């Protein structure tokens, strides 16, 4: 992954998120990706360039076509970072559960 800041900046745009969601279904050309949007092929190409620079997609040459697909390493880096946040939140909730259990044990009359 090139840079998480670049990746999250790329993900801030709803069109780019929609493109990634489409690519999650499989490889697609620029023309295929442009179909559901009310924008030109060059505009979609600019979005793809940003996603490519962020390390979220890769492109290959197939004759005159340039199919795109998700970049597993880019998606994995984001998932790893989000996983760290999920683990931290889980630990926080576990500590809160412990505090509430202790409060309930010391003041049983306060529980419904």
Phi, psi and omega in degrees: 000130184292311184190128180297323179300317179295319180295313181292328174297317178296322181286347181292340182268128182297328178295317180293324176296321178294321177297316179297321178298320177294319180291340175295338178277342180146170182301147180208152176275169178301317181297319178295321180289331182284336187310310185283357184253147176271061179212164183283163176299320177298326178294317177296321178300323177295320176298318180296323178298318179295316178296323178294314179297331179279353180080019183266340176226162171230150179239152175227162179260128177227083185067240178268355181266155177229076181297148179245154173211164177296147175263107184305321181295321179295315179293321180295322180296319177295315180299321179296316179295316177295326177299322177298319178293319178299317179297318179297316179297320179298318178296321178297316179294324177297318178296319178297317177301318179297316179296315180294322177295320178294319178296319180293321180292325182274340180227066185296335181290343180279350181272145182289000000 
